[in-house]
Amino acid sequence: MLQAAVFDMDGLLVDSEPFWQRAQIEIFSSLGVQIEQKDTLQTMGLRIDQVVEFWYAKQPWQDLDCATVTEMIVVRVEELVKEHKPMLPGVLEALATCEQLGLKIALASSSPMRLIQSTLEALSLESKFSAVLSAEHLRYGKPHPEVYINAADELGVAPQVCIAFEDSVNGLLAAKSAQMKGIAVPEKAYADDARWAIADRKLSSLHEVNQQLIASL
């Protein structure tokens, strides 16, 4: 019997992936890194400091350390989210369904806590989550399951009675490694990736979340 739901944030609740891609291209290009939009897909779902380290290893730049570059990207994404407030379709309905089923609700994101808080504030979602967790300071980010295990602990339930909602393969791997049920809601362009086979369900939108779907898991 499911007792809790844990939601990812970027790309699931908020259409911020284009902002992350834009910020990476802007900042990395200013440092002389040769990067295009398609290149950002290699690191989708990873923590931003890991993304910066990935590109530094491939095309090292001068003058700025990785921590400074990470901060520059986060600041730019924060600006874009506050400006555009891009909530994705079905978010409020999916959260309402979980509430109606009596599920405890948490958020588990790879983003820095500061960005999580500013995003929830911009979307007026602060009151929807009993626990909000970031992988920012964990030893490992997604696809490691630690942030999901921590979310279950924070809610006071076992991971095995949680359902996780994810839009990235790395995030889904994290949730499944934590022994949670996993619902994938991938962007249409990446929906045919064979790796989604590990999901318990794959949806085209959070609008498809209903009580019958959750009860069937």
Rosetta blueprint (number, residue, H / E / L):
1 M L
2 L L
3 Q L
4 A E
5 A E
6 V E
7 F E
8 D L
9 M L
10 D E
11 G L
12 L L
13 L L
14 V E
15 D L
16 S L
17 E H
18 P H
19 F H
20 W H
21 Q H
22 R H
23 A H
24 Q H
25 I H
26 E H
27 I H
28 F H
29 S H
30 S H
31 L L
32 G L
33 V L
34 Q L
35 I L
36 E L
37 Q H
38 K H
39 D H
40 T H
41 L H
42 Q H
43 T H
44 M L
45 G L
46 L L
47 R L
48 I H
49 D H
50 Q H
51 V H
52 V H
53 E H
54 F H
55 W H
56 Y H
57 A H
58 K H
59 Q L
60 P L
61 W L
62 Q L
63 D L
64 L L
65 D L
66 C H
67 A H
68 T H
69 V H
70 T H
71 E H
72 M H
73 I H
74 V H
75 V H
76 R H
77 V H
78 E H
79 E H
80 L H
81 V H
82 K H
83 E H
84 H H
85 K L
86 P L
87 M E
88 L L
89 P L
90 G L
91 V H
92 L H
93 E H
94 A H
95 L H
96 A H
97 T H
98 C H
99 E H
100 Q H
101 L L
102 G L
103 L L
104 K E
105 I E
106 A E
107 L E
108 A E
109 S E
110 S L
111 S L
112 P L
113 M H
114 R H
115 L H
116 I H
117 Q H
118 S H
119 T H
120 L H
121 E H
122 A H
123 L L
124 S L
125 L L
126 E H
127 S H
128 K H
129 F L
130 S L
131 A E
132 V E
133 L E
134 S E
135 A L
136 E L
137 H L
138 L L
139 R L
140 Y L
141 G L
142 K L
143 P L
144 H L
145 P L
146 E H
147 V H
148 Y H
149 I H
150 N H
151 A H
152 A H
153 D H
154 E H
155 L H
156 G L
157 V L
158 A L
159 P H
160 Q H
161 V H
162 C E
163 I E
164 A E
165 F E
166 E E
167 D L
168 S L
169 V H
170 N H
171 G H
172 L H
173 L H
174 A H
175 A H
176 K H
177 S H
178 A L
179 Q L
180 M L
181 K E
182 G E
183 I E
184 A E
185 V L
186 P L
187 E L
188 K H
189 A H
190 Y H
191 A L
192 D L
193 D L
194 A H
195 R H
196 W H
197 A H
198 I H
199 A L
200 D L
201 R E
202 K E
203 L L
204 S L
205 S L
206 L H
207 H H
208 E H
209 V L
210 N L
211 Q H
212 Q H
213 L H
214 I H
215 A H
216 S L
217 L L
